[in-house]
Amino acid sequence: MNQYDDLVLARITGATAERKRSVDTEDQKLETIRKLLAKAERAATSYEADVYNSKAAEIMAKHGVDAAMVASSGEKQDVIGSRRITMTDPYSTEKATLAGCVAATSNCRVVRHPGFGRGQTAAVTVMGFESDLNRVELTYTSLLLQATRSLTRQRPPAWSKESTTAFRRTWLIGFAAEVHRRLTDAGTSAVRDHDAQLTAGRPSAALVLADRRSLVDRAYDEQFGNLRTARPRKLSGTGYRAGAEAGRRADVGHKRVESVRRAIDRG
């Protein structure tokens, strides 16, 4: 083997090692997020769950920006794909709304596949870059578990004549809307923090993410452009406010929560 062959082999070996490090780093970040969400699912109080969820949202948003920037530099391939997520009754359409809210904050698009019954949803297809799809699937699965656990305790006021089903439908919609707000805020902060440290000659995260959104929109239109937009649903329940409160940031000034937050930051 001559000197030229040695140089080529070194470059190939180095590129392979770099790709492996990139994959390992992404796996580590996703594992950290998975552990935080698992702790939120098992939290003894809503305060603790909020701290774990907030930290997970912060890391997810930063990971999304980092993955986009790495892909834009050509260091790692990130292709557009799709994932089909099955919805189950009861409240399959409201669960689909939650999936759509999570997906929208990760620059993904969603198609809802109606079920056989009236108002049912069989599944949703999420389209986006693979790194974003991984975050969507992980986040949705955890939030659905948390929402389902809370949902079983939800009842309309005793004095009202409202059905429990109607109340719980709107509760889930309120929960999903608040999740969307929180994840959107985390994403905005991650982009702002990244671009505040931007060096000359490097593209901004805001620009890179906008380009990725355009590519996802184009792929979505090519595959699903002939679909009609569903008409807005009219729900009669009054659980929206209670659901939004369940998805809203809790009082992190609580002493027990502060101890949890310090433990997270140390770990």
Secondary structure, 3 states (H helix, E strand, C coil): CCHHHHHHHHHHHHHHHHHHHHHHHHHHHHHHHHHHHHHHHHCCCHHHHHHHHHHHHHHHHHHHHHHHHHHHHCCCCCCEEEEEEECCCCCHHHHHHHHHHHHHCCCCEEEEEECCCCCCEEEEEEEEEHHHHHHHHHHHHHHHHHHHHHHCCCCCCCCCCCCHHHHHHHHHHHHHHHHHHHHHHHHHHHHHHHHHCCCCCCCCHHHHHHHHHHHHHHHHHHHHCCCCCCCCCCCCCCCHHHHHHHHCCCCCCCHHHHHHHHHHHHC
